[in-house]
Amino acid sequence: MENPFRWSISRHDSFVTCQRRYYYSYYAASFDSEVRRLKRLSALPLWAGSVVHETIEAFLRERRLPPTVTEQEAVIRSAVHEKMAAEWRESEGGSLRFRLFEHEYEVPVEAEDKKIAVGIVIRSLRQFFRAETLAEALAAGHARWRSLEDLVSFQVGDVGVLMRMDLAYGTSDGRVVIVDWKTGRSEGRNNAIQVAAYALYAFEKGWVRDVSQLRTRLEYLALARTIERELDQPALDRARDFIAKSAADMRALLADPAANRARIEDFSRIDRPQVCRRCNYRRLCFPRHEIETAPLPF
Ligand code: SF4
């Protein structure tokens, strides 16, 4: 199966966390169906984030006008009582389409854990309906939207870069707003790179001619907090350098960089029980027979 090299922020995160995990996600998953299945496992907080993103996307694809409070509550109820309830049952039943890490690895889920995930979804969607972005995007009109959950790509030198863009739209005064919805509690360590990468894409597409025409907005929905980051040319140059260096580090481990071919033995495992305990691939690194005959590393 063809597997071209494409840099992304999640690929970088995976690489710096554990090289073996990176190998499974970006190489073994392309030819091994069991690795592919494990790669797709979700987990409670991640799941809450996916439900929020999918609900917002479905809502925005249909709507032209701001929703009433009754309509907002109906969307939230449906996300929790229909979507989440159905996916939970699917995961418990061992579905190949949707499976939670907690079910796959028989991690006990307390009622409180479920309440937290549901709480993230409810708070995030309420904030989405309240925030300025929704009113502004609807006022701009769908004709001015540039992206809605699109997987976009651009080049940094010879490196193809992949990104998901939650929402981008033009405003009547000639600016472009790029929005990223987040459901976590803390700022991601690579947010500055992510924002600059959005800008690089916007320039490549000709959306703006000057960085001052661009606004990048990180919406922390569960915290009801919005961060708008200032961008300048040095920030864009730093992002390009970061991506080029990260891609070079990844390619340095390949058996055949031109063919993007990797060997498992070149990608070492880590010795960090806290990370392995929550890793989708822990069964591959610590098979059951090893677990039964040797002390677990966690
Ligand atoms: S279980 Fe640990 S060593 Fe194995 S891939 Fe996951 S993080 Fe890496």
Boltz pocket constraint, residues with backbone or C-beta under 6 A from the ligand:
constraints:
  - pocket:
      binder: B
      contacts: [[A, 17], [A, 18], [A, 19], [A, 20], [A, 21], [A, 268], [A, 269], [A, 270], [A, 271], [A, 272], [A, 275], [A, 276], [A, 277], [A, 279], [A, 280], [A, 281], [A, 282], [A, 283], [A, 285]]
      max_distance: 6.0
